[in-house]
């Protein structure tokens, strides 16, 4: 769990006065307070020279991407950088001095992640504060963020079970923040702030906009509206009133992204489909229409019952009334129950059935359906063969396929050629041989 989280706006009040003429003095005082506080004891302080060594002088070959805070680089900390330091890969986030965020967001990140420890929060290893430079050094996450994995054009589709796992672990991270003795409101929960390890373990990152939750008898925190378009709760946008339920709404948007494979806001789509919540809302309550919005990249490989429950949960999280949204602890319980569902759909695949009396170089394709339709397909196949015996004018072994499935065709002189789809089934056209499931 690490250190017990205190209310940092009272621990460092001088950091947040808005007297411009004293900004440099206040910044120096805040750094002195940070270095002398208990927070700094669990973090390593790096010099700018060490940061340059870690990133090979901010080499373009080490560049990973760029966000609102600034560019991010991949690097390695080892004994060459600091003697006695165990070698490990790290991600180095450098503040863009001309960007939208600044010292305030950097300090918030250091303070929150310097105190909070949880399996689904990214680990902050250390920081650098030298002259005007502000740097944060985290553990490296091999799969990057959810936004890239889900929306990258030519990447493989995330399987249904992986999507549910990601949603569950992200929910656990938010639930931890909300249920602390002094709750923390993430305020900028979105797909790009969900980092993924090599085994798709989730860790939440980017606490620059995070805020302490309401205290004592307060019901909300009043603050300026900040965040990302498409994710912010409607009451927060209208009034500036921030609560943990604002995070729940943002979680609902991410849940919808996982379900549909669409971005929260996409200006490239028709006007009625640019806002994901507005477009998907009518389909969430109707199970018969739900399949229209499910990510086509899944190719039908998802749990029908699971998809219905995810849609219902997303609908609750996206309620226009904050009080009607579930707590994140309830969201976690709902998602945990989905991990055990085993009714994942199956897609049909084609294999070759050798037929008696078949000429050399000819092959006959028969459609086999996995799951509950398999017996029906086989029965129809047998019926087709008997009908072929009765009628000499019909082709031998003709298959009477179920409705909606392609009929059998006779093929000639096909070369052996395996074709793989995203759902790992194959079609192998090979004379006189059965296709093996890859």
Secondary structure per residue as TSV (DSSP state, phi and psi in degrees):
chain	resnum	aa	ss	phi	psi
A	1	X	-	360.0	-28.8
A	2	X	-	78.6	-155.1
A	3	X	S	-70.9	149.5
A	4	X	-	-72.1	128.7
A	5	X	-	-74.7	128.4
A	6	X	-	-100.8	178.1
A	7	X	-	-86.1	101.2
A	8	X	H	-72.2	-18.8
A	9	X	H	-70.7	-19.9
A	10	X	H	-92.3	-25.5
A	11	X	H	-71.8	-32.1
A	12	X	T	-129.4	58.1
A	13	X	G	-66.6	-28.3
A	14	X	G	-70.7	-17.4
A	15	X	G	-71.3	-16.8
A	16	X	G	-120.7	21.6
A	17	X	-	-84.4	148.9
A	18	X	-	-108.7	41.7
A	19	X	-	-89.3	103.9
A	20	X	G	-62.0	-37.4
A	21	X	G	-65.0	-19.9
A	22	X	G	-111.0	16.5
A	23	X	H	-60.7	-40.9
A	24	X	H	-66.3	-43.5
A	25	X	H	-62.4	-45.4
A	26	X	H	-62.9	-37.8
A	27	X	H	-64.3	-42.0
A	28	X	H	-65.8	-40.6
A	29	X	H	-63.9	-40.8
A	30	X	H	-63.7	-36.8
A	31	X	H	-68.4	-38.7
A	32	X	H	-64.5	-41.9
A	33	X	H	-63.7	-39.6
A	34	X	H	-63.9	-45.8
A	35	X	H	-66.0	-29.3
A	36	X	H	-91.7	-4.4
A	37	X	S	-85.6	169.5
A	38	X	S	-69.3	-22.7
A	39	X	G	-60.3	-43.2
A	40	X	G	-69.0	-16.8
A	41	X	G	-67.3	-27.9
A	42	X	G	-94.2	1.0
A	43	X	S	-118.6	147.1
A	44	X	E	-91.7	138.1
A	45	X	E	-103.0	121.9
A	46	X	-	-108.0	149.4
A	47	X	-	-84.7	163.5
A	48	X	H	-64.4	-34.0
A	49	X	H	-63.4	-39.7
A	50	X	H	-67.0	-38.6
A	51	X	H	-64.1	-40.3
A	52	X	H	-63.0	-38.0
A	53	X	H	-67.3	-39.2
A	54	X	H	-63.7	-39.9
A	55	X	T	-100.4	9.9
A	56	X	T	55.3	49.2
A	57	X	T	59.6	44.6
A	58	X	T	55.1	46.4
A	59	X	-	-64.9	147.2
A	60	X	G	-65.2	-26.4
A	61	X	G	-70.8	-18.1
A	62	X	G	-97.1	-3.7
A	63	X	E	-71.0	129.0
A	64	X	E	-103.5	-35.2
A	65	X	E	165.2	-171.9
A	66	X	E	-147.0	137.1
A	67	X	-	-123.6	-161.2
A	68	X	S	-66.0	-28.6
A	69	X	S	-76.9	-40.4
A	70	X	-	152.9	-171.7
A	71	X	E	-69.8	152.6
A	72	X	E	-123.3	134.0
A	73	X	E	-122.3	150.8
A	74	X	E	-94.9	141.0
A	75	X	E	-154.3	-179.8
A	76	X	E	-132.8	130.7
A	77	X	E	-102.4	123.5
A	78	X	-	-144.3	-166.8
A	79	X	T	-67.5	-21.5
A	80	X	T	-68.6	-31.1
A	81	X	T	-82.8	-48.3
A	82	X	S	-146.9	114.4
A	83	X	T	-55.3	135.1
A	84	X	T	87.8	-5.2
A	85	X	-	-84.6	128.9
A	86	X	-	-67.6	128.6
A	87	X	-	-60.6	130.6
A	88	X	E	-158.2	150.9
A	89	X	E	-79.5	143.4
A	90	X	E	-137.8	162.2
A	91	X	E	-111.9	129.3
A	92	X	E	-112.3	116.6
A	93	X	E	-105.6	120.6
A	94	X	E	-108.4	130.1
A	95	X	-	-68.1	128.1
A	96	X	-	-81.1	111.3
A	97	X	T	-65.3	-19.1
A	98	X	T	-103.9	8.6
A	99	X	S	-87.4	-171.2
A	100	X	S	-79.6	-25.0
A	101	X	-	-103.7	165.7
A	102	X	-	-152.6	-150.1
A	103	X	H	-58.7	-38.8
A	104	X	H	-60.0	-47.4
A	105	X	H	-68.2	-38.0
A	106	X	H	-60.7	-45.0
A	107	X	H	-66.1	-40.6
A	108	X	H	-60.4	-41.8
A	109	X	H	-63.0	-44.8
A	110	X	H	-62.4	-43.8
A	111	X	H	-69.1	-46.0
A	112	X	H	-67.2	-53.8
A	113	X	H	-74.6	-15.3
A	114	X	H	-74.1	-19.5
A	115	X	H	-107.8	-38.3
A	116	X	-	-86.4	133.3
A	117	X	-	-131.3	126.2
A	118	X	-	-161.0	147.8
A	119	X	T	-58.2	-22.2
A	120	X	T	-113.6	25.4
A	121	X	B	-118.9	136.5
A	122	X	-	-63.2	144.3
A	123	X	-	-89.2	124.6
A	124	X	E	-88.8	118.3
A	125	X	E	-83.8	-41.8
A	126	X	E	-173.6	-171.3
A	127	X	E	-150.5	168.0
A	128	X	E	-134.6	133.2
A	129	X	E	-139.2	95.5
A	130	X	E	-133.5	118.3
A	131	X	T	57.3	-122.7
A	132	X	T	-92.1	-5.6
A	133	X	E	-77.0	135.8
A	134	X	E	-130.5	121.8
A	135	X	E	-132.5	142.6
A	136	X	E	-122.1	136.4
A	137	X	E	-121.2	118.4
A	138	X	E	-115.6	169.4
A	139	X	E	-64.9	147.8
A	140	X	-	-85.5	134.6
A	141	X	-	-112.4	112.8
A	142	X	T	-62.8	-33.5
A	143	X	T	-90.5	3.7
A	144	X	-	71.6	-139.9
A	145	X	B	-113.5	165.8
A	146	X	H	-62.6	-36.1
A	147	X	H	-55.8	-47.2
A	148	X	H	-67.6	-41.2
A	149	X	H	-68.4	-33.3
A	150	X	H	-87.9	-34.9
A	151	X	H	-113.3	-6.4
A	152	X	-	-60.8	133.9
A	153	X	T	-62.0	-43.8
A	154	X	T	-109.4	17.1
A	155	X	S	-85.6	156.5
A	156	X	-	-66.6	147.7
A	157	X	-	-70.0	139.8
A	158	X	-	-71.7	127.5
A	159	X	-	-62.4	158.6
A	160	X	H	-58.6	-47.1
A	161	X	H	-62.3	-34.5
A	162	X	H	-67.3	-38.4
A	163	X	H	-64.5	-42.5
A	164	X	H	-65.4	-40.0
A	165	X	H	-60.7	-44.3
A	166	X	H	-62.7	-44.7
A	167	X	H	-61.8	-42.4
A	168	X	H	-63.7	-47.3
A	169	X	H	-70.8	-34.1
A	170	X	H	-65.1	-39.1
A	171	X	H	-63.6	-38.4
A	172	X	H	-64.5	-38.1
A	173	X	H	-64.2	-44.2
A	174	X	H	-67.0	-39.8
A	175	X	H	-60.8	-39.4
A	176	X	H	-60.8	-45.4
A	177	X	H	-63.1	-41.4
A	178	X	H	-73.6	-26.3
A	179	X	T	-102.8	11.5
A	180	X	S	-64.9	161.9
A	181	X	S	-57.1	-41.0
A	182	X	S	-113.3	98.5
A	183	X	-	-57.8	149.3
A	184	X	E	-117.3	132.1
A	185	X	E	-101.2	120.1
A	186	X	-	-63.8	-45.5
A	187	X	S	73.3	-18.8
A	188	X	-	-136.3	47.5
A	189	X	-	-75.2	122.3
A	190	X	-	-161.2	170.8
A	191	X	G	-60.7	-36.5
A	192	X	G	-73.6	-14.6
A	193	X	G	-98.8	9.3
A	194	X	E	-104.7	105.2
A	195	X	E	-89.4	151.0
A	196	X	E	-127.7	131.3
A	197	X	-	-82.4	-178.6
A	198	X	T	-60.3	-27.7
A	199	X	T	-103.6	20.9
A	200	X	-	65.4	27.0
A	201	X	-	-71.7	133.9
A	202	X	E	-91.0	139.7
A	203	X	E	-141.1	125.6
A	204	X	E	-76.9	142.1
A	205	X	-	-137.0	173.5
A	206	X	-	68.6	79.5
A	207	X	-	-100.1	19.5
A	208	X	T	-63.2	-28.7
A	209	X	T	-102.6	3.4
A	210	X	-	-64.4	150.0
A	211	X	E	-134.0	150.6
A	212	X	E	-67.5	140.9
A	213	X	-	-72.9	174.3
A	214	X	-	-61.9	147.9
A	215	X	-	-114.9	157.4
A	216	X	T	52.8	-119.8
A	217	X	T	-94.0	6.2
A	218	X	-	-70.5	146.0
A	219	X	-	-101.3	-17.9
A	220	X	-	-158.5	169.9
A	221	X	E	-112.1	128.9
A	222	X	E	-94.0	123.8
A	223	X	-	-150.2	167.6
A	224	X	-	-68.9	148.4
A	225	X	-	-77.2	119.3
A	226	X	-	-140.0	158.6
A	227	X	S	142.1	-152.7
A	228	X	-	-124.0	135.5
A	229	X	T	-57.1	134.2
A	230	X	T	97.9	-17.9
A	231	X	T	-110.5	-23.5
A	232	X	S	-73.0	142.1
A	233	X	-	-69.2	144.3
A	234	X	H	-60.6	-39.9
A	235	X	H	-68.3	-30.0
A	236	X	H	-70.4	-40.2
A	237	X	H	-65.4	-38.9
A	238	X	H	-76.0	-38.9
A	239	X	H	-118.6	-18.5
A	240	X	-	80.1	6.1
A	241	X	E	-82.9	119.7
A	242	X	E	-110.7	128.9
A	243	X	-	-138.1	175.6
A	244	X	H	-63.8	-25.6
A	245	X	H	-68.9	-18.1
A	246	X	H	-65.8	-38.9
A	247	X	H	-67.3	-36.0
A	248	X	H	-62.7	-40.9
A	249	X	H	-61.3	-46.4
A	250	X	H	-60.8	-37.3
A	251	X	H	-63.3	-39.2
A	252	X	H	-60.3	-36.9
A	253	X	H	-65.6	-44.9
A	254	X	H	-63.3	-38.4
A	255	X	H	-61.0	-38.9
A	256	X	H	-68.4	-36.1
A	257	X	H	-63.9	-41.7
A	258	X	H	-65.1	-35.8
A	259	X	H	-73.5	-40.7
A	260	X	H	-100.6	-21.1
A	261	X	-	74.5	15.7
A	262	X	-	-111.0	152.7
A	263	X	-	-74.6	155.5
A	264	X	S	-60.7	-35.0
A	265	X	B	-138.0	126.7
A	266	X	-	-139.8	100.9
A	267	X	T	-71.1	-13.0
A	268	X	T	-80.4	-11.7
A	269	X	S	-89.3	167.3
A	270	X	-	-55.7	154.3
A	271	X	G	-54.5	-37.6
A	272	X	G	-74.6	-12.7
A	273	X	G	-112.0	3.7
A	274	X	S	-70.2	-36.1
A	275	X	B	-96.3	116.0
A	276	X	H	-61.3	-45.8
A	277	X	H	-62.1	-46.3
A	278	X	H	-62.9	-37.4
A	279	X	H	-74.3	-42.2
A	280	X	H	-83.9	-20.3
A	281	X	H	-50.3	-48.4
A	282	X	H	-63.6	-23.2
A	283	X	H	-86.8	-19.4
A	284	X	H	-68.1	-30.7
A	285	X	T	-89.4	-11.0
A	286	X	-	-112.9	103.9
A	287	X	H	-57.9	-28.9
A	288	X	H	-71.6	-28.3
A	289	X	H	-97.6	-9.1
A	290	X	H	-58.9	-39.5
A	291	X	T	-62.4	-17.8
A	292	X	T	-68.4	-25.2
A	293	X	T	-107.4	-3.8
A	294	X	S	-70.8	140.5
A	295	X	-	-50.5	117.1
A	296	X	G	-63.8	-20.6
A	297	X	G	-64.4	-20.6
A	298	X	G	-70.8	-18.9
A	299	X	T	52.8	38.2
A	300	X	T	80.0	-0.9
A	301	X	-	-88.0	71.9
A	302	X	S	-151.1	162.1
A	303	X	B	-78.0	120.1
A	304	X	H	-61.7	-47.1
A	305	X	H	-65.9	-39.6
A	306	X	H	-62.6	-41.6
A	307	X	H	-63.2	-39.0
A	308	X	H	-62.7	-42.7
A	309	X	H	-70.1	-37.5
A	310	X	H	-63.7	-42.4
A	311	X	H	-61.9	-41.5
A	312	X	H	-65.2	-40.7
A	313	X	H	-66.4	-43.2
A	314	X	H	-60.7	-40.7
A	315	X	H	-60.7	-39.2
A	316	X	H	-69.2	-43.3
A	317	X	H	-65.2	-29.5
A	318	X	T	-93.2	13.8
A	319	X	-	-57.1	139.1
A	320	X	S	-66.7	-22.9
A	321	X	S	-98.0	117.6
A	322	X	G	-58.0	-36.3
A	323	X	G	-68.1	-20.2
A	324	X	G	-86.5	-7.6
A	325	X	S	-79.5	147.5
A	326	X	-	-76.4	157.4
A	327	X	-	-72.9	156.3
A	328	X	H	-65.5	-28.3
A	329	X	H	-63.9	-36.2
A	330	X	H	-71.1	-36.9
A	331	X	H	-61.4	-41.9
A	332	X	H	-59.4	-45.4
A	333	X	H	-62.3	-40.8
A	334	X	H	-64.1	-44.6
A	335	X	H	-69.9	-33.0
A	336	X	H	-61.6	-37.1
A	337	X	H	-68.5	-23.1
A	338	X	H	-77.6	-21.6
A	339	X	T	-67.3	-20.7
A	340	X	T	-93.8	-6.4
A	341	X	-	-69.8	135.2
A	342	X	-	-121.2	19.9
A	343	X	-	-94.1	35.9
A	344	X	B	-60.3	131.7
A	345	X	-	-66.0	161.8
A	346	X	-	-124.2	144.8
A	347	X	-	-100.5	145.9
A	348	X	-	-70.7	148.3
A	349	X	E	-134.2	161.1
A	350	X	E	-108.0	138.2
A	351	X	E	-139.8	168.8
A	352	X	E	-101.3	131.3
A	353	X	-	-109.6	120.5
A	354	X	-	-70.0	133.7
A	355	X	-	-109.6	145.1
A	356	X	T	-64.9	140.3
A	357	X	T	74.5	13.7
A	358	X	-	-73.5	134.7
A	359	X	-	-71.7	154.6
A	360	X	T	-61.7	134.6
A	361	X	T	86.5	2.3
A	362	X	E	-110.1	152.0
A	363	X	E	-142.2	152.0
A	364	X	E	-122.7	128.1
A	365	X	E	-94.2	130.4
A	366	X	E	-120.1	137.2
A	367	X	E	-88.6	125.9
A	368	X	E	-114.1	134.4
A	369	X	-	-109.9	125.3
A	370	X	-	-73.5	155.0
A	371	X	G	85.6	-146.2
A	372	X	G	-69.0	-21.2
A	373	X	G	-86.2	-4.3
A	374	X	H	-63.7	-45.9
A	375	X	H	-63.2	-39.9
A	376	X	H	-63.9	-41.4
A	377	X	H	-64.4	-41.0
A	378	X	H	-66.2	-40.1
A	379	X	H	-63.2	-42.8
A	380	X	H	-64.3	-34.6
A	381	X	H	-63.2	-45.3
A	382	X	H	-63.5	-41.0
A	383	X	H	-61.4	-37.4
A	384	X	H	-65.5	-39.5
A	385	X	H	-66.6	-40.7
A	386	X	H	-66.6	-37.9
A	387	X	H	-64.6	-33.7
A	388	X	H	-67.2	-33.2
A	389	X	H	-69.5	-33.7
A	390	X	H	-75.5	-31.1
A	391	X	-	-116.6	110.5
A	392	X	T	-68.3	-20.5
A	393	X	T	-78.4	-14.5
A	394	X	S	-92.5	153.2
A	395	X	-	-69.2	143.4
A	396	X	T	-67.6	134.2
A	397	X	T	78.7	19.4
A	398	X	-	-63.5	133.9
A	399	X	-	-99.6	128.7
A	400	X	-	-91.6	97.6
A	401	X	-	-78.4	154.3
A	402	X	-	-62.7	160.5
A	403	X	T	-57.8	134.1
A	404	X	T	91.4	-6.2
A	405	X	S	-108.2	150.7
A	406	X	-	-72.0	141.1
A	407	X	-	-76.4	162.3
A	408	X	-	-72.1	142.0
A	409	X	-	-127.2	151.6
A	410	X	E	-92.5	127.2
A	411	X	E	-114.0	153.8
A	412	X	E	-126.8	135.5
A	413	X	S	48.7	63.0
A	414	X	-	-96.5	140.6
A	415	X	-	-82.3	151.5
A	416	X	-	-68.1	120.4
A	417	X	-	-148.2	101.6
A	418	X	E	-75.6	138.5
A	419	X	E	-126.0	124.8
A	420	X	E	-106.9	138.4
A	421	X	-	-111.0	176.2
A	422	X	T	-61.0	-28.0
A	423	X	T	-92.1	14.8
A	424	X	S	67.9	19.8
A	425	X	-	-93.6	162.2
A	426	X	E	-131.1	156.7
A	427	X	E	-121.8	113.7
A	428	X	E	-116.6	119.9
A	429	X	-	-98.0	101.9
A	430	X	-	-145.6	130.8
A	431	X	T	-63.5	124.7
A	432	X	T	67.7	20.8
A	433	X	-	-131.8	149.0
A	434	X	-	-86.6	144.4
A	435	X	-	-76.8	129.2
A	436	X	-	-90.8	143.4
A	437	X	-	-73.8	120.5
A	438	X	-	-80.6	360.0
